[in-house]
Amino acid sequence: MPNRPKKLCTYPGCNTLVDGSESKCAVHRTEYKKSLSKKRIRPEYDKWYNTSLWANIRKRKLGEEPLCQECLKYDEYVTANIVDHIIPHKGLWNIFVDYDNLQSLCKSCHDRKTAKEDGTFNKVQYFPTDIRKPNCPVIVVCGPSGAGKSYYVEQNKKDNDLVIDVDLIISELSNLPIYHNTNQYLNLALIQRNEILRNLYRCNNNRVWFITTAAKIKHRNHWRNILKAKVVVMETPVNFCINRIKNDNRRQDVQQTIDRVSKWWINYERSQEDIIIRV
């Protein structure tokens, strides 16, 4: 029987010829198998959530408890959309179907509870999802380093406004002036930032100003949607940003900061939903 003709490896950009019975070369075949092994294997009990029994239990519970039970503790009236196991069932059927072990939660409270249970709550989350609707207006100010975000906020904020800025949080944590080379505090600062964001649902400030970079639309939309915020983008030209950075005596990592400016503009995507500020 004649051999099948050789063909190109199906991995994008690979020009290696492989036997007709194979789809990938040896190198990319190994990489592909490794990627498959890294994929999360869903436990068997996940199928329980697709049964008619669970559908009926869920419907009954949400009917009896239409409001998030966690939010009610803070006199917040938020519609529940998830039925949660108070004590995680961990694959035990009798706990899974125990009606007294169920509670109605909103997605934010459920995500927070799950993160605490699986140990990811205090891990760095650049874009946390477990944030309730803030109790005050939020303005997200985005742009590259040196764009003038802090100056814009300083010029527009009023008394009793809250400013959330990772650079300021790092300065407070390190007891060093702002913009010093304190990268070792970044993860801790992000955790603290997220906790501030999580508590905005009970804030008493007039407004909240949240300073970030967010070059991509999907990142700005994340903050826009989860914080119910207005988004301002500082479209400050690269040369303006670089000049400001070079002339700012507070900055220690000048070249790294300049590199971040170029990267921001490479990744930047404009959106009609944003308020654009140009210099």
Beta strands, then each sheet from edge to edge (+ up, - down):
strand 1: 7-8
strand 2: 17-18
strand 3: 82-85
strand 4: 102-105
strand 5: 138-142
strand 6: 162-165
strand 7: 208-211
strand 8: 230-235
strand 9: 275-278
sheet 1: 1+ 2-
sheet 2: 3+ 4-
sheet 3: 6+ 7+ 5+ 8+ 9+
end
